[in-house]
C-alpha cells in the first residue's frame, strides 16, 4: 500500500483558513485538531459534541 503525503497549503490557503477560523469557534477547534494534533478528518467528523 502506498503512503500518501499531503500537499502543502499555499500562503493564500493558510490565510483563508486563518481568517475563517478567527470568525468561527467550531472551525478553530477543527483547525487545531487537524493541524496541531494531526487528527484525520474521519476522526474529527466522528467526534460527539456536547
PDB file with SEQRES, HELIX, SHEET and CRYST1 records, atoms N, CA, C and O in Angstrom:
SEQRES   1 A   50  UNK UNK UNK UNK UNK UNK UNK UNK UNK UNK UNK UNK UNK          
SEQRES   2 A   50  UNK UNK UNK UNK UNK UNK UNK UNK UNK UNK UNK UNK UNK          
SEQRES   3 A   50  UNK UNK UNK UNK UNK UNK UNK UNK UNK UNK UNK UNK UNK          
SEQRES   4 A   50  UNK UNK UNK UNK UNK UNK UNK UNK UNK UNK UNK                  
HELIX    1 AA1 UNK A   11  UNK A   23  1                                  13    
HELIX    2 AA2 UNK A   25  UNK A   31  1                                   7    
HELIX    3 AA3 UNK A   32  UNK A   36  3                                   5    
HELIX    4 AA4 UNK A   41  UNK A   46  1                                   6    
CRYST1    1.000    1.000    1.000  90.00  90.00  90.00 P 1           1          
ATOM      1  N   UNK A   1       0.841  -1.176   0.000  1.00  0.00           N  
ATOM      2  CA  UNK A   1       0.000   0.000   0.000  1.00  0.00           C  
ATOM      3  C   UNK A   1       0.891   1.245   0.000  1.00  0.00           C  
ATOM      4  O   UNK A   1       1.831   1.344   0.788  1.00  0.00           O  
ATOM      5  N   UNK A   2       0.591   2.175  -0.874  1.00  0.00           N  
ATOM      6  CA  UNK A   2       1.364   3.415  -0.980  1.00  0.00           C  
ATOM      7  C   UNK A   2       0.900   4.409   0.075  1.00  0.00           C  
ATOM      8  O   UNK A   2      -0.291   4.516   0.368  1.00  0.00           O  
ATOM      9  N   UNK A   3       1.849   5.126   0.634  1.00  0.00           N  
ATOM     10  CA  UNK A   3       1.539   6.156   1.627  1.00  0.00           C  
ATOM     11  C   UNK A   3       1.382   7.478   0.896  1.00  0.00           C  
ATOM     12  O   UNK A   3       2.250   7.879   0.120  1.00  0.00           O  
ATOM     13  N   UNK A   4       0.267   8.153   1.150  1.00  0.00           N  
ATOM     14  CA  UNK A   4       0.023   9.449   0.525  1.00  0.00           C  
ATOM     15  C   UNK A   4       0.573  10.549   1.432  1.00  0.00           C  
ATOM     16  O   UNK A   4       0.253  10.612   2.619  1.00  0.00           O  
ATOM     17  N   UNK A   5       1.384  11.394   0.865  1.00  0.00           N  
ATOM     18  CA  UNK A   5       1.911  12.537   1.604  1.00  0.00           C  
ATOM     19  C   UNK A   5       1.039  13.742   1.251  1.00  0.00           C  
ATOM     20  O   UNK A   5       0.898  14.091   0.079  1.00  0.00           O  
ATOM     21  N   UNK A   6       0.456  14.375   2.272  1.00  0.00           N  
ATOM     22  CA  UNK A   6      -0.424  15.516   1.979  1.00  0.00           C  
ATOM     23  C   UNK A   6       0.348  16.659   1.332  1.00  0.00           C  
ATOM     24  O   UNK A   6       1.515  16.898   1.644  1.00  0.00           O  
ATOM     25  N   UNK A   7      -0.317  17.347   0.440  1.00  0.00           N  
ATOM     26  CA  UNK A   7       0.281  18.509  -0.219  1.00  0.00           C  
ATOM     27  C   UNK A   7       0.271  19.691   0.743  1.00  0.00           C  
ATOM     28  O   UNK A   7      -0.648  19.834   1.549  1.00  0.00           O  
ATOM     29  N   UNK A   8       1.274  20.520   0.660  1.00  0.00           N  
ATOM     30  CA  UNK A   8       1.344  21.726   1.491  1.00  0.00           C  
ATOM     31  C   UNK A   8       0.305  22.731   1.022  1.00  0.00           C  
ATOM     32  O   UNK A   8      -0.049  22.779  -0.156  1.00  0.00           O  
ATOM     33  N   UNK A   9      -0.174  23.526   1.955  1.00  0.00           N  
ATOM     34  CA  UNK A   9      -1.099  24.598   1.610  1.00  0.00           C  
ATOM     35  C   UNK A   9      -0.314  25.801   1.104  1.00  0.00           C  
ATOM     36  O   UNK A   9       0.819  26.043   1.521  1.00  0.00           O  
ATOM     37  N   UNK A  10      -0.931  26.544   0.206  1.00  0.00           N  
ATOM     38  CA  UNK A  10      -0.311  27.790  -0.251  1.00  0.00           C  
ATOM     39  C   UNK A  10      -0.509  28.852   0.828  1.00  0.00           C  
ATOM     40  O   UNK A  10      -1.320  28.676   1.737  1.00  0.00           O  
ATOM     41  N   UNK A  11       0.221  29.935   0.727  1.00  0.00           N  
ATOM     42  CA  UNK A  11       0.082  31.029   1.689  1.00  0.00           C  
ATOM     43  C   UNK A  11      -1.336  31.594   1.662  1.00  0.00           C  
ATOM     44  O   UNK A  11      -1.884  31.947   2.706  1.00  0.00           O  
ATOM     45  N   UNK A  12      -1.929  31.680   0.478  1.00  0.00           N  
ATOM     46  CA  UNK A  12      -3.306  32.180   0.358  1.00  0.00           C  
ATOM     47  C   UNK A  12      -4.292  31.246   1.050  1.00  0.00           C  
ATOM     48  O   UNK A  12      -5.239  31.705   1.689  1.00  0.00           O  
ATOM     49  N   UNK A  13      -4.078  29.943   0.926  1.00  0.00           N  
ATOM     50  CA  UNK A  13      -4.966  28.972   1.580  1.00  0.00           C  
ATOM     51  C   UNK A  13      -4.844  29.061   3.103  1.00  0.00           C  
ATOM     52  O   UNK A  13      -5.846  29.013   3.816  1.00  0.00           O  
ATOM     53  N   UNK A  14      -3.623  29.189   3.591  1.00  0.00           N  
ATOM     54  CA  UNK A  14      -3.407  29.325   5.041  1.00  0.00           C  
ATOM     55  C   UNK A  14      -4.084  30.586   5.552  1.00  0.00           C  
ATOM     56  O   UNK A  14      -4.742  30.559   6.592  1.00  0.00           O  
ATOM     57  N   UNK A  15      -3.932  31.672   4.842  1.00  0.00           N  
ATOM     58  CA  UNK A  15      -4.557  32.939   5.229  1.00  0.00           C  
ATOM     59  C   UNK A  15      -6.079  32.813   5.237  1.00  0.00           C  
ATOM     60  O   UNK A  15      -6.737  33.318   6.146  1.00  0.00           O  
ATOM     61  N   UNK A  16      -6.627  32.158   4.255  1.00  0.00           N  
ATOM     62  CA  UNK A  16      -8.079  31.961   4.168  1.00  0.00           C  
ATOM     63  C   UNK A  16      -8.597  31.130   5.343  1.00  0.00           C  
ATOM     64  O   UNK A  16      -9.622  31.464   5.939  1.00  0.00           O  
ATOM     65  N   UNK A  17      -7.900  30.066   5.668  1.00  0.00           N  
ATOM     66  CA  UNK A  17      -8.297  29.222   6.799  1.00  0.00           C  
ATOM     67  C   UNK A  17      -8.193  30.011   8.104  1.00  0.00           C  
ATOM     68  O   UNK A  17      -9.090  29.943   8.944  1.00  0.00           O  
ATOM     69  N   UNK A  18      -7.116  30.747   8.273  1.00  0.00           N  
ATOM     70  CA  UNK A  18      -6.927  31.539   9.491  1.00  0.00           C  
ATOM     71  C   UNK A  18      -8.026  32.586   9.640  1.00  0.00           C  
ATOM     72  O   UNK A  18      -8.550  32.792  10.734  1.00  0.00           O  
ATOM     73  N   UNK A  19      -8.369  33.236   8.548  1.00  0.00           N  
ATOM     74  CA  UNK A  19      -9.422  34.254   8.580  1.00  0.00           C  
ATOM     75  C   UNK A  19     -10.766  33.623   8.962  1.00  0.00           C  
ATOM     76  O   UNK A  19     -11.492  34.158   9.800  1.00  0.00           O  
ATOM     77  N   UNK A  20     -11.091  32.486   8.345  1.00  0.00           N  
ATOM     78  CA  UNK A  20     -12.350  31.799   8.645  1.00  0.00           C  
ATOM     79  C   UNK A  20     -12.374  31.300  10.079  1.00  0.00           C  
ATOM     80  O   UNK A  20     -13.397  31.414  10.754  1.00  0.00           O  
ATOM     81  N   UNK A  21     -11.263  30.746  10.559  1.00  0.00           N  
ATOM     82  CA  UNK A  21     -11.207  30.213  11.916  1.00  0.00           C  
ATOM     83  C   UNK A  21     -11.323  31.315  12.960  1.00  0.00           C  
ATOM     84  O   UNK A  21     -11.818  31.072  14.061  1.00  0.00           O  
ATOM     85  N   UNK A  22     -10.883  32.501  12.636  1.00  0.00           N  
ATOM     86  CA  UNK A  22     -10.989  33.601  13.596  1.00  0.00           C  
ATOM     87  C   UNK A  22     -12.444  34.024  13.792  1.00  0.00           C  
ATOM     88  O   UNK A  22     -12.773  34.663  14.791  1.00  0.00           O  
ATOM     89  N   UNK A  23     -13.318  33.670  12.845  1.00  0.00           N  
ATOM     90  CA  UNK A  23     -14.731  34.036  12.912  1.00  0.00           C  
ATOM     91  C   UNK A  23     -15.614  32.929  13.475  1.00  0.00           C  
ATOM     92  O   UNK A  23     -16.746  33.197  13.877  1.00  0.00           O  
ATOM     93  N   UNK A  24     -15.123  31.690  13.514  1.00  0.00           N  
ATOM     94  CA  UNK A  24     -15.953  30.542  13.868  1.00  0.00           C  
ATOM     95  C   UNK A  24     -15.236  29.649  14.879  1.00  0.00           C  
ATOM     96  O   UNK A  24     -14.264  28.979  14.530  1.00  0.00           O  
ATOM     97  N   UNK A  25     -15.709  29.632  16.138  1.00  0.00           N  
ATOM     98  CA  UNK A  25     -15.052  28.818  17.167  1.00  0.00           C  
ATOM     99  C   UNK A  25     -15.008  27.324  16.820  1.00  0.00           C  
ATOM    100  O   UNK A  25     -14.023  26.655  17.133  1.00  0.00           O  
ATOM    101  N   UNK A  26     -16.042  26.797  16.189  1.00  0.00           N  
ATOM    102  CA  UNK A  26     -16.054  25.375  15.828  1.00  0.00           C  
ATOM    103  C   UNK A  26     -14.963  25.081  14.798  1.00  0.00           C  
ATOM    104  O   UNK A  26     -14.285  24.057  14.884  1.00  0.00           O  
ATOM    105  N   UNK A  27     -14.796  25.971  13.834  1.00  0.00           N  
ATOM    106  CA  UNK A  27     -13.751  25.791  12.837  1.00  0.00           C  
ATOM    107  C   UNK A  27     -12.371  25.909  13.475  1.00  0.00           C  
ATOM    108  O   UNK A  27     -11.430  25.228  13.066  1.00  0.00           O  
ATOM    109  N   UNK A  28     -12.255  26.768  14.469  1.00  0.00           N  
ATOM    110  CA  UNK A  28     -10.980  26.910  15.186  1.00  0.00           C  
ATOM    111  C   UNK A  28     -10.578  25.579  15.837  1.00  0.00           C  
ATOM    112  O   UNK A  28      -9.404  25.208  15.829  1.00  0.00           O  
ATOM    113  N   UNK A  29     -11.556  24.871  16.395  1.00  0.00           N  
ATOM    114  CA  UNK A  29     -11.286  23.564  17.002  1.00  0.00           C  
ATOM    115  C   UNK A  29     -10.852  22.563  15.941  1.00  0.00           C  
ATOM    116  O   UNK A  29      -9.905  21.805  16.154  1.00  0.00           O  
ATOM    117  N   UNK A  30     -11.536  22.552  14.801  1.00  0.00           N  
ATOM    118  CA  UNK A  30     -11.180  21.626  13.714  1.00  0.00           C  
ATOM    119  C   UNK A  30      -9.764  21.901  13.218  1.00  0.00           C  
ATOM    120  O   UNK A  30      -8.997  20.967  12.985  1.00  0.00           O  
ATOM    121  N   UNK A  31      -9.414  23.169  13.056  1.00  0.00           N  
ATOM    122  CA  UNK A  31      -8.066  23.520  12.604  1.00  0.00           C  
ATOM    123  C   UNK A  31      -7.036  23.050  13.622  1.00  0.00           C  
ATOM    124  O   UNK A  31      -5.992  22.516  13.247  1.00  0.00           O  
ATOM    125  N   UNK A  32      -7.317  23.242  14.899  1.00  0.00           N  
ATOM    126  CA  UNK A  32      -6.379  22.797  15.940  1.00  0.00           C  
ATOM    127  C   UNK A  32      -6.238  21.284  15.938  1.00  0.00           C  
ATOM    128  O   UNK A  32      -5.127  20.761  16.028  1.00  0.00           O  
ATOM    129  N   UNK A  33      -7.356  20.580  15.836  1.00  0.00           N  
ATOM    130  CA  UNK A  33      -7.297  19.121  15.867  1.00  0.00           C  
ATOM    131  C   UNK A  33      -6.564  18.556  14.655  1.00  0.00           C  
ATOM    132  O   UNK A  33      -5.781  17.615  14.779  1.00  0.00           O  
ATOM    133  N   UNK A  34      -6.817  19.128  13.495  1.00  0.00           N  
ATOM    134  CA  UNK A  34      -6.191  18.585  12.283  1.00  0.00           C  
ATOM    135  C   UNK A  34      -4.768  19.094  12.093  1.00  0.00           C  
ATOM    136  O   UNK A  34      -3.886  18.328  11.703  1.00  0.00           O  
ATOM    137  N   UNK A  35      -4.535  20.359  12.360  1.00  0.00           N  
ATOM    138  CA  UNK A  35      -3.223  20.937  12.107  1.00  0.00           C  
ATOM    139  C   UNK A  35      -2.203  20.690  13.190  1.00  0.00           C  
ATOM    140  O   UNK A  35      -1.039  20.412  12.900  1.00  0.00           O  
ATOM    141  N   UNK A  36      -2.625  20.786  14.433  1.00  0.00           N  
ATOM    142  CA  UNK A  36      -1.694  20.650  15.541  1.00  0.00           C  
ATOM    143  C   UNK A  36      -1.555  19.193  15.975  1.00  0.00           C  
ATOM    144  O   UNK A  36      -0.453  18.713  16.240  1.00  0.00           O  
ATOM    145  N   UNK A  37      -2.680  18.503  16.042  1.00  0.00           N  
ATOM    146  CA  UNK A  37      -2.670  17.138  16.554  1.00  0.00           C  
ATOM    147  C   UNK A  37      -2.689  16.085  15.446  1.00  0.00           C  
ATOM    148  O   UNK A  37      -2.642  14.890  15.737  1.00  0.00           O  
ATOM    149  N   UNK A  38      -2.756  16.504  14.194  1.00  0.00           N  
ATOM    150  CA  UNK A  38      -2.764  15.617  13.033  1.00  0.00           C  
ATOM    151  C   UNK A  38      -3.888  14.581  13.112  1.00  0.00           C  
ATOM    152  O   UNK A  38      -3.714  13.435  12.700  1.00  0.00           O  
ATOM    153  N   UNK A  39      -5.031  14.992  13.639  1.00  0.00           N  
ATOM    154  CA  UNK A  39      -6.190  14.110  13.707  1.00  0.00           C  
ATOM    155  C   UNK A  39      -6.834  14.042  12.323  1.00  0.00           C  
ATOM    156  O   UNK A  39      -7.152  15.080  11.742  1.00  0.00           O  
ATOM    157  N   UNK A  40      -7.028  12.843  11.791  1.00  0.00           N  
ATOM    158  CA  UNK A  40      -7.618  12.710  10.452  1.00  0.00           C  
ATOM    159  C   UNK A  40      -9.067  13.204  10.402  1.00  0.00           C  
ATOM    160  O   UNK A  40      -9.773  13.183  11.410  1.00  0.00           O  
ATOM    161  N   UNK A  41      -9.495  13.643   9.235  1.00  0.00           N  
ATOM    162  CA  UNK A  41     -10.842  14.180   9.054  1.00  0.00           C  
ATOM    163  C   UNK A  41     -11.914  13.187   9.496  1.00  0.00           C  
ATOM    164  O   UNK A  41     -12.918  13.587  10.086  1.00  0.00           O  
ATOM    165  N   UNK A  42     -11.715  11.911   9.223  1.00  0.00           N  
ATOM    166  CA  UNK A  42     -12.708  10.903   9.617  1.00  0.00           C  
ATOM    167  C   UNK A  42     -12.915  10.910  11.130  1.00  0.00           C  
ATOM    168  O   UNK A  42     -14.051  10.817  11.595  1.00  0.00           O  
ATOM    169  N   UNK A  43     -11.849  11.017  11.894  1.00  0.00           N  
ATOM    170  CA  UNK A  43     -11.974  11.031  13.349  1.00  0.00           C  
ATOM    171  C   UNK A  43     -12.597  12.335  13.845  1.00  0.00           C  
ATOM    172  O   UNK A  43     -13.357  12.325  14.814  1.00  0.00           O  
ATOM    173  N   UNK A  44     -12.289  13.445  13.200  1.00  0.00           N  
ATOM    174  CA  UNK A  44     -12.881  14.716  13.587  1.00  0.00           C  
ATOM    175  C   UNK A  44     -14.392  14.670  13.352  1.00  0.00           C  
ATOM    176  O   UNK A  44     -15.164  15.104  14.207  1.00  0.00           O  
ATOM    177  N   UNK A  45     -14.817  14.149  12.202  1.00  0.00           N  
ATOM    178  CA  UNK A  45     -16.253  14.066  11.893  1.00  0.00           C  
ATOM    179  C   UNK A  45     -16.987  13.133  12.846  1.00  0.00           C  
ATOM    180  O   UNK A  45     -18.174  13.329  13.108  1.00  0.00           O  
ATOM    181  N   UNK A  46     -16.302  12.128  13.364  1.00  0.00           N  
ATOM    182  CA  UNK A  46     -16.933  11.143  14.232  1.00  0.00           C  
ATOM    183  C   UNK A  46     -17.049  11.609  15.680  1.00  0.00           C  
ATOM    184  O   UNK A  46     -17.715  10.955  16.483  1.00  0.00           O  
ATOM    185  N   UNK A  47     -16.418  12.718  16.025  1.00  0.00           N  
ATOM    186  CA  UNK A  47     -16.459  13.195  17.406  1.00  0.00           C  
ATOM    187  C   UNK A  47     -17.871  13.632  17.782  1.00  0.00           C  
ATOM    188  O   UNK A  47     -18.599  14.207  16.972  1.00  0.00           O  
ATOM    189  N   UNK A  48     -18.230  13.355  18.990  1.00  0.00           N  
ATOM    190  CA  UNK A  48     -19.527  13.804  19.516  1.00  0.00           C  
ATOM    191  C   UNK A  48     -19.325  15.114  20.257  1.00  0.00           C  
ATOM    192  O   UNK A  48     -18.384  15.251  21.039  1.00  0.00           O  
ATOM    193  N   UNK A  49     -20.196  16.068  20.017  1.00  0.00           N  
ATOM    194  CA  UNK A  49     -20.125  17.349  20.715  1.00  0.00           C  
ATOM    195  C   UNK A  49     -21.246  17.415  21.732  1.00  0.00           C  
ATOM    196  O   UNK A  49     -22.373  17.006  21.452  1.00  0.00           O  
ATOM    197  N   UNK A  50     -20.942  17.923  22.896  1.00  0.00           N  
ATOM    198  CA  UNK A  50     -21.960  18.052  23.942  1.00  0.00           C  
ATOM    199  C   UNK A  50     -22.362  19.492  24.109  1.00  0.00           C  
ATOM    200  O   UNK A  50     -23.211  19.803  24.944  1.00  0.00           O  
TER     201      UNK A  50                                                      
END                                                                             
